[in-house]
Amino acid sequence: MSEYNSDYKNLEEYIESQLIEQSLTAQVYKEDQLAQSLNSDEGLLNICRKMDNIPSDYMKEIVDNVQGVMTLPTIYDDRLSYSIASHLMSKVELVAKSFPFDHQNYGGFCCAPTGKVSALAAPVKCSDGKSKVFIIFESGIFHFVHGVISLFVSSYPRTLLQGGNEKEWRAEWEKHVNDDQNRTELLQSKTDLNEWRNFFKDYNVRGQLAYTSLMNFGPVGQKLILDMVLGCEIFIAAHEYSHAMLNHQHPDLDPSEVEKEADMWGVRIASIICRDEGVTLTFMMAGIAIFFSAIETTVPSHYLPAADRISFVIKSLEINDSTQEKILSDIASLMQDVFRDIVNMK
């Protein structure tokens, strides 16, 4: 696309000068290897075989979406990352129109190695002489979400949430974690999760990243994981759109305030999309909570620890039902504590 669109050509130059030349040369080389593999039909088939944890109808949709990508916005994009981002952003851009942003400032998005865990906003001077903001998603962010959440859910007992309240859930986890056989399996989960936590330090092209097959779960378990993953992905896309708009419209804001505002608007946008997509709000919030914990163990949050951040996000929904809000908070807190226990397992 950059061959025909000067705005995206300028975005390419921004990526090269502001990201690659400054600190990411070695990472970009590894990421380029990964992108070249994903952009070939053979490479796409390989990744699809590896992702046998996705139901066949969902996988067919992914493959169709990827094969439908005929052009990429920049030379740094790969078809798999871009097709996922396109699917998400088409929904975010539509819903966000009813929120208080100056959408004329929005230029578009791409997927490239950023050195960040999720994405960043890039101001680019466009052909009409105006400055617009583009979203640069980290190439591996959606693979990261899928891998971390699928592994995490398979690590805790399937009976974890069968109790009637948080006290019973935590008692079930304590019983599970104190069993010697379970601890052996949890130590393997710790190793696998740490591989993902290191993903952005060393774009793992060795093929050693672990996924957990959804075929190991019944319909309820599959719904849980898919809702967690999709809900988290939608939130990331909505957060980054909000972040980009806020950064561009209010350059005087403190970076921590921008992050906080982006979380607030992002979760409100995401909740609307998730409702329309049939994603359970509780599962969406659980997925976001796990994501916050996973990135905090790699790079601390800009403005709040993971536990405080998910609490702020839940409050941002302004739920009138105190019982529902408590359930969201209790499950999110449980997920983060279980994640912490696993990655710190001795």
Secondary structure, DSSP 8 states (H G I E B T S, - for coil): -TTT-HHHHHHHHHIIIIIIIIIIHHHHHHHHHHHHHHHSHHHHHHHHHHTTTS-HHHHHHHHHHHHT----SSTT--HHHHHHHHHHHHHHHHHHTTSS--GGGEEEEEEE--SSSSEEEEEEE-TTS-EEEEEEEETTHHHHHHHHHHHHHHHS-TTTT-SSSHHHHHHHHHHHHTSHHHHHHHHHHHHHHHHHHTTTTS---SS------GGGS-HHHHHHHHHHHHHHHHHHHHHHHHHHHHHHH-TTS-HHHHHHHHHHHHHHHHHHHHHHHT--HHHHHHHHHHHHHHHHTTS--SSS-HHHHHHHHHHHT--S-HHHHHHHHHHHHHHHHHHHHHHT--
